[in-house]
């Protein structure tokens, strides 16, 4: 890039990488939320009959 004659614009560098990181963070949050919703039991919820038999 040193001999190309184009000036480097620092405002255009790194946006692709930043976008990938943002997408990964959103995907991680959605995954964690869906796992939480599927597995969380409220502390005051009565145990099911199968759990009470243990």
Secondary structure as UniProt FT lines:
FT   TURN            2..3
FT   HELIX           10..12
FT   HELIX           15..39
FT   TURN            43..44
FT   HELIX           49..52
//
